[in-house]
Amino acid sequence: MADPAALSPLAELARRNDPDRFLCALFAPPAQREVLFLLIAFNHELARARQAASNSMTALIRLQWWRDAVEEAATSAAPRRHEVATPLAAALREGRLDAATLQGMIDAREVEMEEDIPSLPALLAYLRGSAGGFAVAAGRTLGAGPEHLAGLQALGAAFGMAALLRGIPAQAMQGRSLLPADLLAERNLTPSDAARDPRQPGTAEVVRQLAGEGQRLLAEGRARAKGLPRAALAAALPARLAARDLARLASTANDPAQPPPPRGLGDRVAVIWGGLVGRG
């Protein structure tokens, strides 16, 4: 699909750190792919703010650094010297990315700095702002109309839900859980319990419930994104992977403590077929 030897530095960052979205970006018009790779790299920097920091305060400082970098792009200040921040400033000044959407993606990440996510509504707001915000930013870049953005946001949130649930084993290794505290409390569990032992039946029940929420987001997004221009299809294609993941996660046979299966031929075919027939 793409020759690694021919990839730009941004494309290589995207491929290495977010291969799912990288694959989907290959279905964008060639002239727009580099800005999608930039968006993927920016999103990865936000995602790793909490992972790379030793404490919440340091992670918030990392997010503020990116908030300032986006704000400075609207001024005459020299771009920050950074493999992502420098081209990001150029893309913002050229109007290829929307600053307000990027700031929303940054703001949404702040919930990750808390000890836990308190409720299902808080989780859904986080997903709509982070992964959903990414899909909106990608859609704007690719020429999606205002009437399609809410649908793209829902599709992006569904992809984010699937990624969060796939990541439960990795979260447990870090001693944390992003499952909503209110849903866990209904099963007499806390986020600490879920992080310590994701094999508990109550945790699996919450995962299945959230997978169902993800499937509802998919249905909402597909209904509201009907008529999406073909040029903007890459913004919706991650939903093809989300649909496969959420179906597995909603199954009673799914064990949330087990690492997710690696991406395989079926996943790639699902994305390629969606790209060929024009359906996210």
ChimeraX attribute file (.defattr): number of C-alpha atoms within 10 A of each C-alpha:
attribute: neighborCount
match mode: 1-to-1
recipient: residues
	/A:1	6
	/A:2	10
	/A:3	6
	/A:4	10
	/A:5	7
	/A:6	9
	/A:7	14
	/A:8	12
	/A:9	14
	/A:10	21
	/A:11	23
	/A:12	18
	/A:13	21
	/A:14	27
	/A:15	21
	/A:16	12
	/A:17	16
	/A:18	16
	/A:19	15
	/A:20	18
	/A:21	19
	/A:22	23
	/A:23	20
	/A:24	26
	/A:25	29
	/A:26	19
	/A:27	23
	/A:28	21
	/A:29	15
	/A:30	9
	/A:31	8
	/A:32	18
	/A:33	20
	/A:34	20
	/A:35	21
	/A:36	29
	/A:37	25
	/A:38	23
	/A:39	24
	/A:40	25
	/A:41	26
	/A:42	23
	/A:43	21
	/A:44	15
	/A:45	19
	/A:46	21
	/A:47	16
	/A:48	13
	/A:49	22
	/A:50	21
	/A:51	16
	/A:52	12
	/A:53	14
	/A:54	10
	/A:55	11
	/A:56	17
	/A:57	12
	/A:58	15
	/A:59	22
	/A:60	18
	/A:61	13
	/A:62	18
	/A:63	23
	/A:64	14
	/A:65	13
	/A:66	19
	/A:67	18
	/A:68	12
	/A:69	18
	/A:70	23
	/A:71	16
	/A:72	17
	/A:73	22
	/A:74	12
	/A:75	11
	/A:76	8
	/A:77	11
	/A:78	10
	/A:79	17
	/A:80	16
	/A:81	9
	/A:82	9
	/A:83	14
	/A:84	18
	/A:85	21
	/A:86	15
	/A:87	17
	/A:88	25
	/A:89	24
	/A:90	14
	/A:91	18
	/A:92	18
	/A:93	18
	/A:94	11
	/A:95	11
	/A:96	18
	/A:97	23
	/A:98	18
	/A:99	21
	/A:100	12
	/A:101	19
	/A:102	24
	/A:103	18
	/A:104	17
	/A:105	26
	/A:106	23
	/A:107	17
	/A:108	20
	/A:109	22
	/A:110	18
	/A:111	16
	/A:112	18
	/A:113	17
	/A:114	11
	/A:115	13
	/A:116	17
	/A:117	20
	/A:118	18
	/A:119	16
	/A:120	16
	/A:121	12
	/A:122	13
	/A:123	20
	/A:124	22
	/A:125	15
	/A:126	24
	/A:127	25
	/A:128	28
	/A:129	27
	/A:130	28
	/A:131	26
	/A:132	29
	/A:133	28
	/A:134	28
	/A:135	30
	/A:136	31
	/A:137	26
	/A:138	31
	/A:139	26
	/A:140	21
	/A:141	21
	/A:142	25
	/A:143	14
	/A:144	23
	/A:145	14
	/A:146	11
	/A:147	13
	/A:148	22
	/A:149	23
	/A:150	19
	/A:151	26
	/A:152	38
	/A:153	31
	/A:154	33
	/A:155	37
	/A:156	31
	/A:157	31
	/A:158	34
	/A:159	29
	/A:160	25
	/A:161	28
	/A:162	26
	/A:163	17
	/A:164	18
	/A:165	22
	/A:166	21
	/A:167	18
	/A:168	24
	/A:169	21
	/A:170	17
	/A:171	19
	/A:172	19
	/A:173	11
	/A:174	12
	/A:175	15
	/A:176	19
	/A:177	27
	/A:178	23
	/A:179	25
	/A:180	21
	/A:181	20
	/A:182	17
	/A:183	22
	/A:184	21
	/A:185	13
	/A:186	11
	/A:187	14
	/A:188	10
	/A:189	16
	/A:190	20
	/A:191	25
	/A:192	17
	/A:193	18
	/A:194	26
	/A:195	23
	/A:196	17
	/A:197	16
	/A:198	23
	/A:199	15
	/A:200	16
	/A:201	13
	/A:202	19
	/A:203	25
	/A:204	22
	/A:205	17
	/A:206	20
	/A:207	29
	/A:208	22
	/A:209	15
	/A:210	25
	/A:211	25
	/A:212	19
	/A:213	18
	/A:214	28
	/A:215	23
	/A:216	15
	/A:217	24
	/A:218	27
	/A:219	16
	/A:220	18
	/A:221	25
	/A:222	21
	/A:223	13
	/A:224	19
	/A:225	24
	/A:226	14
	/A:227	14
	/A:228	24
	/A:229	15
	/A:230	17
	/A:231	17
	/A:232	25
	/A:233	27
	/A:234	30
	/A:235	30
	/A:236	30
	/A:237	30
	/A:238	26
	/A:239	30
	/A:240	24
	/A:241	23
	/A:242	25
	/A:243	22
	/A:244	14
	/A:245	23
	/A:246	26
	/A:247	16
	/A:248	17
	/A:249	25
	/A:250	21
	/A:251	14
	/A:252	11
	/A:253	9
	/A:254	15
	/A:255	18
	/A:256	24
	/A:257	20
	/A:258	14
	/A:259	12
	/A:260	19
	/A:261	8
	/A:262	7
	/A:263	11
	/A:264	8
	/A:265	8
	/A:266	11
	/A:267	17
	/A:268	16
	/A:269	12
	/A:270	19
	/A:271	22
	/A:272	19
	/A:273	15
	/A:274	21
	/A:275	21
	/A:276	10
	/A:277	9
	/A:278	19
	/A:279	20
	/A:280	27
